[in-house]
Amino acid sequence: MRIRRPKTIDFTQWHKIVVIQNNQLGDAVISTGILKAIREAFPEAWIAYMCDPVVADLMSVDFVNDVISYTKGMAMRPTVQRI
């Protein structure tokens, strides 16, 4: 039996990152730390945050390039393709 090693991911090639948050305010507030860490790890990347329209205005922070309002039930593919 041959053991396969996982492929190494070259994170330097990541230019666009989309973080999708389906829940409400509390989860969005907690995710700001994660978004800031992503920005520090990928300073040149374009970062978008997809979230509920209720919290979209609160997520306009300097370490996120774009905030996209998304409600459950919306077709996600056209929304992501516009990115």
N, C-alpha and C positions, 0 to 999 in steps of 0.2 A: 504494500500500500504506500502510495506516495502522498506526502503532506504538501498541500499547496499553500504557499505564503500569500498573504493578502497583497494586493497591488499598492504601491505607494502613491499617495495623492499629492500632486504638486499644487499646493495652495497658492503659489505665486501667480498662477494663471487665472485666479478668480478675479473677475472685473466687475461682476454684478452679483449682488447678494439680496435675496428677498426673504424677509422674516415674516411668517404668517401667524397672526394671533387671532384665534377664534373667540376668545372669551371677553369678559368685560373689564372694567376699570382696574380692579386689583391686580389682575394678571398683567395688564398693560404697564402698570407702574413698576411691577417687579421686573418686567422684561427690559426696562431702560438700562439696567446694569449690564445685561447681556448685550444689548445693542452697543453700548459704550465699549465693551470688551472687543466686540467684533470690529468696531472702528479702529481701535488701537492695534489690532492684529492685521487689519487690512486698510491702511490709511489712504490708499489710492482707489479703493473699490467704491463703486456706486451702490449705496445701500438703500433699499426700499423697505417700508414697513406696511404690511397689509393688516388692517384692523377694522373693527366695528366703527361705524360712523360716530357713535357716541363718544368714543375716545380719540378719534382722529385729530381733533384740534389740540388735545393735550400732548400728542406725540410729535409735535413740530419742534424737534430738538436739533441742536447744531451738528450732531453726529449722525443724523439720518438725512439722506438726500431727498427722499420723497415719501410721503405718507399717502397710502391708497385706501380709500374707504371700501370696505367689502362687507356685505351682509350675507348671512347664511342663505343658501339657496341660489345665489348668483352663480352664473357660469364662470368658473375660475379660469378656464383656458383663455378666453378673449381678454380677460383682465391681465393675466400674466404675459400674454403675447404683446400687449401694448408697452410692456417694459422693455 
